Amino acid sequence: MSTLTVATYNIHKGFSHFNRRVVLHELRERLRELNADLVFLQEVQGEHARHSRRFANYPDGAQHDFIAESLWPHSAYGKNSVYEAGHHGNAILSRFPIVQTLNTDISAHRFESRGLLHSEIDLGEGRRVHCLCAHFGLFARGRRQQTRALIEYVQNEIPTGAPVIIAGDFNDWRNQMSLALSAELDMHDAFHLHGGRVARSFPAMLPVFRLDRIYVRGFTVLQSQVHVGGAWQRLSDHAALSVSLKPAA
């Protein structure tokens, strides 16, 4: 394996802006066009008992299974927010075998259920990568707690120096996480490494805020892209991000 393509996307539970229509079919096609090896998804509906009755084109089963289908044969789902009609959380889709996975509750308070989904993935040729998918809270104090929980988790559960990819929606428009992850984990924002700037990803129609990130350790960044406009319009309220990575020797 010479390169690895990684994408992250907050899919807004498969609905367009203001929840007007189901966009899962279009969203799946756009993600397939990226030809990513690993896909990190946030706001994934694992189950909802009412959507299929309200929307004729709503797919059966979990959204991450519908998106993955035959293109990504391996997937992991972390159930975070549970309610009467169902639940949603984060997911990781992979072309490579997932060796083990664990979902950890990092909720800062009872009003927002947040999780950290960790999958160890076998890339072949003796290479493995630890992938963590997260969606942090809306409030600064809670995000600080979740950043600390993330750092301590990586320090305690992942071998020092092992390749790591952390991706998701961190709601960190002031970019306060990056310094901490750089100093304590030797992890860096892939867009900053490649182009010198953190990606703007929200709102998708005219991205202004830097909410979504891909952090890496043990990789060289070859390419980075924010996917907006054209066929990406009117899908999620977030833009998708993708990067091409080369494993360190």
C-alpha positions as CSV (number, residue, x, y, z in Angstrom):
1,M,0.0,0.0,0.0
2,S,1.7,3.2,-1.2
3,T,-1.1,5.7,-0.3
4,L,-4.2,5.9,1.8
5,T,-7.2,8.1,1.1
6,V,-9.2,9.2,4.1
7,A,-12.5,11.1,4.2
8,T,-14.6,12.5,7.0
9,Y,-18.2,13.8,6.8
10,N,-20.9,14.8,9.2
11,I,-23.9,13.4,7.3
12,H,-26.6,15.2,9.3
13,K,-28.5,11.9,9.9
14,G,-29.0,11.6,6.1
15,F,-31.2,14.6,5.7
16,S,-30.8,17.9,3.8
17,H,-30.7,21.3,5.4
18,F,-33.7,21.8,7.7
19,N,-34.5,18.1,7.4
20,R,-36.6,18.7,4.3
21,R,-35.6,15.5,2.3
22,V,-33.7,12.3,2.5
23,V,-30.3,12.7,0.8
24,L,-28.7,9.3,1.7
25,H,-28.7,8.0,-1.9
26,E,-27.0,11.1,-3.3
27,L,-24.7,11.3,-0.3
28,R,-23.6,7.7,-0.9
29,E,-22.8,8.4,-4.5
30,R,-20.7,11.4,-3.6
31,L,-18.7,9.5,-1.0
32,R,-18.1,6.7,-3.5
33,E,-16.7,9.2,-6.0
34,L,-14.0,10.1,-3.5
35,N,-12.8,6.5,-3.6
36,A,-11.6,6.7,0.0
37,D,-10.0,3.7,1.7
38,L,-11.3,4.9,5.1
39,V,-14.4,7.0,5.8
40,F,-15.2,8.6,9.2
41,L,-18.9,9.5,9.6
42,Q,-20.7,11.5,12.2
43,E,-24.4,11.9,13.0
44,V,-25.1,8.4,11.6
45,Q,-28.6,7.1,12.2
46,G,-28.1,3.5,13.5
47,E,-31.9,3.0,13.8
48,H,-35.1,5.1,13.6
49,A,-38.5,3.5,13.7
50,R,-40.4,6.3,12.1
51,H,-38.4,7.5,9.1
52,S,-39.3,4.6,6.9
53,R,-43.0,5.4,7.4
54,R,-42.6,9.1,6.7
55,F,-40.2,8.9,3.7
56,A,-40.8,6.4,0.9
57,N,-37.1,6.5,-0.2
58,Y,-35.7,5.9,3.3
59,P,-33.4,2.8,3.2
60,D,-33.9,-0.2,5.5
61,G,-31.3,-0.8,8.2
62,A,-28.5,1.3,9.6
63,Q,-27.3,4.3,7.5
64,H,-23.6,3.2,7.7
65,D,-24.5,-0.2,6.3
66,F,-26.5,1.4,3.4
67,I,-23.5,3.8,2.6
68,A,-20.9,1.0,2.9
69,E,-22.7,-1.7,1.0
70,S,-20.1,-3.5,-1.2
71,L,-17.5,-0.8,-1.5
72,W,-16.4,-0.8,2.2
73,P,-16.7,-4.4,3.4
74,H,-15.7,-3.6,7.0
75,S,-17.4,-1.1,9.3
76,A,-17.8,-0.1,12.9
77,Y,-20.6,1.9,14.6
78,G,-20.6,3.6,17.9
79,K,-24.0,4.2,19.4
80,N,-24.0,7.4,21.3
81,S,-27.4,9.2,21.5
82,V,-30.3,6.9,22.3
83,Y,-34.0,7.9,22.2
84,E,-37.4,6.4,21.9
85,A,-37.4,6.1,18.1
86,G,-33.8,4.9,17.7
87,H,-30.2,6.0,18.1
88,H,-27.3,7.7,16.2
89,G,-23.6,8.0,16.6
90,N,-20.3,7.7,14.7
91,A,-19.1,5.2,12.2
92,I,-15.9,4.1,10.4
93,L,-16.0,2.4,7.0
94,S,-12.9,0.6,5.8
95,R,-11.7,-1.3,2.8
96,F,-9.3,-3.1,5.1
97,P,-10.1,-5.5,8.0
98,I,-11.0,-4.0,11.3
99,V,-9.0,-5.9,13.9
100,Q,-10.8,-4.6,17.0
101,T,-13.1,-1.7,17.9
102,L,-14.3,0.1,21.0
103,N,-16.8,2.9,21.6
104,T,-16.1,5.1,24.7
105,D,-18.5,7.6,26.2
106,I,-17.0,11.0,26.4
107,S,-20.1,13.0,27.2
108,A,-19.4,16.2,29.1
109,H,-23.0,16.5,30.4
110,R,-26.4,14.8,30.1
111,F,-27.7,17.1,27.4
112,E,-25.3,15.9,24.7
113,S,-24.3,12.3,24.3
114,R,-20.9,12.0,22.7
115,G,-18.6,9.1,22.0
116,L,-15.1,8.2,20.8
117,L,-15.1,5.3,18.3
118,H,-11.7,3.6,18.1
119,S,-11.0,1.0,15.4
120,E,-7.6,-0.7,14.8
121,I,-7.3,-1.5,11.1
122,D,-5.0,-3.9,9.4
123,L,-3.6,-2.3,6.2
124,G,-1.6,-5.4,5.2
125,E,2.1,-5.8,4.8
126,G,2.5,-5.7,8.6
127,R,1.0,-2.2,8.9
128,R,-1.8,-1.2,11.2
129,V,-3.4,2.1,11.9
130,H,-5.5,3.3,14.9
131,C,-8.5,5.3,13.7
132,L,-10.6,7.4,16.1
133,C,-13.9,9.0,15.0
134,A,-15.5,11.7,17.2
135,H,-18.1,14.4,17.3
136,F,-17.5,16.9,20.1
137,G,-20.0,19.1,21.9
138,L,-21.3,22.6,21.2
139,F,-20.0,24.2,24.4
140,A,-16.4,25.2,25.0
141,R,-16.1,23.8,28.5
142,G,-17.4,20.4,27.3
143,R,-15.0,20.4,24.3
144,R,-12.1,21.0,26.6
145,Q,-13.1,18.0,28.7
146,Q,-13.5,15.9,25.6
147,T,-10.2,17.0,24.2
148,R,-8.5,15.9,27.5
149,A,-10.4,12.6,27.4
150,L,-9.2,12.1,23.8
151,I,-5.6,12.8,24.6
152,E,-5.6,10.5,27.7
153,Y,-7.3,7.7,25.7
154,V,-4.6,7.8,23.0
155,Q,-1.8,8.0,25.6
156,N,-3.3,5.0,27.6
157,E,-4.6,2.8,24.9
158,I,-2.4,3.3,21.8
159,P,1.3,2.5,21.7
160,T,3.6,5.6,21.6
161,G,4.6,6.3,18.0
162,A,1.9,4.0,16.4
163,P,0.2,5.5,13.3
164,V,-3.0,7.3,14.2
165,I,-5.8,9.1,12.4
166,I,-8.3,11.1,14.3
167,A,-11.2,12.6,12.3
168,G,-14.6,14.1,12.9
169,D,-16.6,17.1,13.7
170,F,-15.0,18.9,16.7
171,N,-17.0,22.1,16.7
172,D,-13.6,23.8,17.4
173,W,-14.0,27.0,15.3
174,R,-11.2,28.7,17.3
175,N,-8.8,25.8,16.6
176,Q,-7.9,25.3,20.3
177,M,-7.4,21.5,20.0
178,S,-4.5,21.5,17.5
179,L,-1.9,22.9,19.9
180,A,-2.8,20.3,22.6
181,L,-2.8,17.4,20.2
182,S,0.5,18.5,18.7
183,A,2.2,18.9,22.0
184,E,0.9,15.8,23.8
185,L,0.3,13.3,21.0
186,D,2.6,14.6,18.1
187,M,-0.5,14.7,15.9
188,H,-1.1,17.4,13.4
189,D,-4.0,18.7,11.3
190,A,-3.6,17.2,7.8
191,F,-4.8,20.4,6.0
192,H,-2.4,22.5,7.9
193,L,0.4,20.2,7.1
194,H,-0.5,20.2,3.4
195,G,-1.7,23.8,2.7
196,G,-0.8,25.7,5.8
197,R,-4.4,26.3,6.9
198,V,-7.1,24.4,8.7
199,A,-10.0,23.6,6.5
200,R,-13.2,25.6,6.5
201,S,-16.2,23.2,6.5
202,F,-19.3,24.9,7.8
203,P,-21.9,25.8,6.6
204,A,-21.5,23.7,3.5
205,M,-23.0,26.2,1.1
206,L,-20.4,28.8,2.1
207,P,-17.9,27.4,4.5
208,V,-16.7,29.9,7.1
209,F,-16.1,27.9,10.3
210,R,-13.4,25.3,10.9
211,L,-15.4,22.6,12.5
212,D,-14.2,19.3,10.9
213,R,-10.7,18.0,11.1
214,I,-8.4,15.1,10.1
215,Y,-5.4,14.7,12.4
216,V,-2.6,12.4,11.6
217,R,0.5,10.8,13.1
218,G,2.9,8.6,11.1
219,F,1.9,9.9,7.7
220,T,2.9,12.4,5.1
221,V,0.1,14.4,3.6
222,L,0.1,14.3,-0.2
223,Q,-3.2,16.0,-1.0
224,S,-6.1,17.7,0.9
225,Q,-9.5,18.8,-0.4
226,V,-12.8,20.4,0.9
227,H,-15.7,19.1,-1.1
228,V,-18.3,21.8,-1.8
229,G,-20.4,23.1,-4.6
230,G,-21.8,21.1,-7.6
231,A,-23.2,17.8,-6.7
232,W,-22.3,18.3,-3.0
233,Q,-24.7,21.2,-2.7
234,R,-27.8,20.7,-0.6
235,L,-26.7,17.5,1.1
236,S,-25.3,17.8,4.7
237,D,-24.9,21.2,6.4
238,H,-21.2,20.3,6.7
239,A,-18.7,19.9,3.9
240,A,-16.8,16.6,3.5
241,L,-13.0,16.6,3.8
242,S,-10.6,14.2,2.2
243,V,-6.8,13.7,2.3
244,S,-4.3,11.4,0.6
245,L,-1.7,10.0,2.9
246,K,1.6,8.2,2.5
247,P,2.7,6.0,5.5
248,A,6.0,7.0,7.1
249,A,8.9,4.7,6.3
